[in-house]
Amino acid sequence: MPTSKNETHFLSLIVPVYKQEKTIVENLKILINVLDEIRYDFEIIVVIDGATDRSYQRLLKARKQLRQTTVLKYDQNRGKAFALRLGMTKAQGDYVMFIDSGFEIDPNGISMLIEHMEWYDADVIVGSKRHPASHVNYTWERKLLSYGYYYIVKLLFGISVRDTQAGIKIFKKAVLAKVLPRLVEKRFAGDLEMLVVAKQLGFKRIFEAPIKLNYQFSEITSAATWRSIFHILVDTVAILYRSRILQYYQQVHHRLTPPDDLKTVRL
């Protein structure tokens, strides 16, 4: 572990990766440069969610350039939420953060979320597209869908944050220690489930922070996009059922079982 810049906090950053062989090494170099500017020591935990390309091999080849990085790899794609949960179980920091590996969200915003944790003494800080200070570039169709989903979530769960789905959030480790053993979602609605469970467990200090976001995804009319929207809605209803009907999240049910073929490499 490097010499401490701050005796109080240590940051774990989880980066879920799926089919990112062309960009993952350069993106991690950028993340390391960004984290070098914060006040805390840090670790990066990369979770390769299915070895479907050469992301793992490229990381091993570049290991001398990727300090303070641990790579978790398994062969079968299990979904972003599963990858995040697995990475979080390995995190050593008392702050645990994640950011999507595709960099639609500007990683320079990491420090903004950390500062918000300090300012508000927060349990969770959510990067939000709808924060007044956010800079967001995406189509009006996606904005309409995002607003629609926000109102659905507000109606069903009473969550006050205006954006549950942006791929950057930070948690106190003490919050995750309570939340993680109750989670079920593996794919599309893991972000929402984390916030629903945190709220149910009485963690009220959940706030938003601004982000800079540039979506360059496929058109809203693509079949893959509509399939994703459908699955998000199905998973959202499942969270509602577990939350309101089963009262499932009130109890600890299980710990996450790592895949049998999980490999862990410290770069």
C-alpha positions in Angstrom: 0.0 0.0 0.0 1.4 3.4 -0.9 2.4 6.1 1.7 -0.8 7.6 3.1 -1.9 11.0 1.8 -4.7 11.1 4.3 -4.9 9.1 7.6 -8.7 8.9 7.5 -10.0 7.7 4.1 -9.0 5.1 1.6 -10.9 4.9 -1.7 -11.8 1.7 -3.6 -12.9 2.3 -7.2 -14.8 -0.5 -8.9 -14.7 -0.6 -12.7 -16.9 -3.2 -14.4 -15.7 -4.2 -17.9 -17.4 -5.9 -20.8 -15.9 -6.0 -24.3 -13.6 -3.0 -23.7 -10.3 -4.4 -25.2 -9.7 -1.4 -27.4 -9.9 1.2 -24.7 -9.5 -0.4 -21.2 -5.8 0.1 -20.8 -5.8 3.8 -21.8 -9.0 4.4 -19.7 -7.3 2.9 -16.6 -4.3 5.1 -17.1 -6.6 8.1 -17.1 -8.3 6.9 -14.0 -5.0 6.5 -12.2 -4.0 10.0 -13.2 -7.3 11.3 -11.9 -7.0 9.5 -8.6 -3.5 10.7 -8.1 -5.0 14.2 -7.7 -7.4 13.3 -4.9 -6.5 13.5 -1.2 -6.7 9.8 -0.4 -4.9 6.6 -1.1 -6.8 4.4 -3.5 -7.2 1.0 -5.2 -8.8 0.2 -8.5 -10.7 -3.1 -8.8 -11.4 -4.0 -12.4 -14.1 -6.7 -12.9 -14.1 -8.4 -16.3 -17.6 -9.5 -16.6 -17.1 -12.4 -19.0 -13.9 -13.1 -20.9 -15.4 -12.6 -24.4 -12.5 -10.5 -25.8 -8.9 -9.8 -25.0 -9.5 -7.2 -22.2 -7.8 -9.4 -19.6 -4.8 -10.2 -21.8 -4.3 -6.5 -22.6 -4.4 -5.6 -18.9 -1.8 -8.3 -18.1 0.4 -7.0 -20.8 0.2 -3.4 -19.5 0.6 -4.4 -15.8 3.7 -2.3 -15.2 1.7 0.8 -16.2 -1.4 0.0 -14.0 -0.3 0.3 -10.4 -2.7 -0.1 -7.5 -5.0 -2.1 -9.7 -6.5 -5.6 -9.1 -8.2 -7.5 -11.8 -11.1 -10.0 -11.2 -11.9 -12.2 -14.2 -14.4 -14.9 -14.9 -15.5 -16.5 -18.2 -19.3 -16.1 -18.3 -21.0 -12.8 -18.6 -23.2 -12.3 -15.5 -24.3 -8.7 -15.8 -23.1 -5.3 -14.6 -24.8 -5.5 -11.2 -23.2 -8.9 -10.4 -19.8 -7.5 -11.4 -20.2 -4.5 -9.1 -21.3 -6.6 -6.2 -18.4 -8.9 -6.7 -15.9 -6.0 -6.8 -17.5 -4.4 -3.8 -17.0 -7.5 -1.7 -13.3 -7.3 -2.4 -13.0 -3.5 -1.7 -10.8 -2.5 1.2 -11.6 1.2 1.2 -13.9 3.0 3.7 -15.3 4.8 0.6 -16.4 2.5 -2.2 -17.1 4.0 -5.6 -17.9 2.7 -9.1 -17.7 4.2 -12.6 -18.6 2.7 -15.9 -15.6 1.7 -18.0 -16.9 3.2 -21.3 -16.2 6.8 -20.0 -19.6 8.2 -21.2 -19.2 9.9 -17.8 -16.2 12.1 -17.5 -13.9 10.5 -14.8 -12.7 13.9 -13.7 -16.0 14.1 -11.9 -14.7 11.5 -9.4 -13.3 14.3 -7.2 -16.7 16.1 -7.2 -18.5 13.1 -5.8 -15.8 12.6 -3.1 -16.1 16.3 -2.1 -19.9 15.9 -1.8 -19.4 12.9 0.5 -17.3 15.2 2.7 -19.6 18.3 2.5 -22.8 16.4 3.3 -21.3 13.7 5.5 -23.3 11.5 3.2 -24.1 7.8 3.2 -24.3 7.7 -0.6 -23.6 10.2 -3.3 -25.3 9.6 -6.7 -23.9 11.1 -9.9 -27.0 12.7 -11.5 -27.8 13.8 -15.0 -30.4 16.1 -13.6 -28.3 18.0 -11.1 -28.4 21.7 -12.1 -24.6 21.8 -12.5 -24.4 18.7 -14.7 -23.3 18.9 -18.4 -25.2 16.3 -20.4 -25.2 15.5 -24.1 -27.7 12.9 -25.2 -30.8 12.8 -27.4 -34.2 14.1 -26.5 -35.6 10.6 -26.8 -33.2 9.4 -24.1 -34.0 12.4 -22.0 -37.7 11.6 -22.3 -37.1 8.0 -21.3 -34.9 9.1 -18.4 -37.5 11.5 -17.1 -40.2 8.8 -17.4 -38.2 6.3 -15.5 -37.5 8.9 -12.8 -41.2 9.5 -12.2 -41.8 5.7 -12.1 -39.1 5.2 -9.5 -40.3 8.2 -7.4 -43.9 6.9 -7.5 -43.0 3.3 -6.6 -40.2 3.8 -4.1 -40.3 7.4 -2.9 -36.6 7.9 -3.6 -35.7 11.6 -3.7 -32.8 11.5 -6.0 -33.7 12.4 -9.6 -31.4 10.0 -11.4 -30.8 6.4 -10.1 -29.1 5.0 -13.3 -26.0 7.1 -14.1 -23.0 4.9 -13.8 -21.1 6.6 -11.0 -21.9 6.4 -7.3 -19.9 6.4 -4.0 -20.9 4.7 -0.8 -19.5 4.6 2.7 -18.2 1.1 3.3 -20.3 0.8 6.5 -23.4 1.3 4.3 -22.4 -1.4 1.8 -21.7 -3.8 4.7 -25.5 -3.6 5.5 -26.7 -3.4 1.9 -24.7 -6.0 -0.1 -25.9 -9.2 1.7 -29.5 -8.2 0.8 -29.0 -7.6 -3.0 -30.3 -9.9 -5.7 -30.1 -8.0 -9.0 -27.4 -9.1 -11.5 -28.0 -7.1 -14.6 -30.2 -4.1 -15.4 -31.5 -2.5 -12.2 -28.7 -3.0 -9.7 -28.1 0.7 -9.1 -31.8 1.2 -8.2 -31.8 -1.9 -5.9 -28.8 -0.5 -3.9 -30.6 2.8 -3.3 -33.9 1.1 -2.4 -32.2 -1.2 0.1 -30.1 1.7 1.6 -33.3 3.7 2.0 -35.2 0.8 3.6 -32.3 0.3 6.1 -32.6 3.8 7.3 -29.7 5.4 5.4 -31.2 8.8 4.7 -28.2 10.9 3.8 -28.4 10.1 0.0 -27.6 13.1 -2.2 -26.8 14.0 -5.8 -23.7 15.4 -7.4 -23.1 16.9 -10.9 -21.6 14.9 -13.7 -20.4 15.5 -17.2 -21.9 12.9 -19.6 -21.8 12.3 -23.3 -23.9 9.4 -24.6 -22.8 7.9 -27.9 -25.0 4.9 -27.9 -27.2 3.3 -30.6 -30.4 4.9 -31.7 -33.4 4.5 -29.4 -35.1 2.6 -32.2 -32.6 -0.3 -32.1 -33.9 -3.7 -31.0 -31.1 -4.0 -28.4 -32.1 -0.7 -26.8 -35.7 -1.7 -26.5 -34.8 -5.1 -25.1 -32.7 -3.3 -22.4 -35.6 -0.9 -21.6 -37.9 -3.9 -21.3 -35.6 -5.7 -18.9 -35.0 -2.6 -16.8 -38.8 -2.3 -16.3 -39.1 -6.0 -15.5 -36.3 -5.8 -12.9 -37.8 -2.7 -11.4 -41.1 -4.5 -10.9 -39.2 -7.4 -9.3 -37.5 -5.0 -6.9 -40.9 -3.5 -6.0 -42.3 -7.0 -5.4 -39.4 -8.0 -3.1 -39.5 -4.7 -1.3 -43.3 -4.2 -0.8 -44.8 -7.7 -0.9 -42.1 -10.1 0.3 -40.3 -7.6 2.6 -37.2 -9.4 1.3 -34.7 -6.7 2.0 -35.4 -6.6 5.7 -33.3 -9.7 6.2 -29.8 -10.9 5.3 -30.3 -13.8 3.0 -27.0 -14.7 1.5 -23.5 -13.7 0.6 -22.5 -13.4 -3.1 -20.9 -16.6 -4.3 -17.9 -15.9 -6.5 -17.7 -17.8 -9.8 -15.8 -21.1 -9.7 -13.5 -19.9 -12.4 -12.8 -16.5 -10.8 -9.2 -15.3 -11.2 -7.7 -12.5 -9.2 -4.5 -10.7 -10.3 -2.8 -7.8 -8.6 -1.1 -5.8 -11.3 
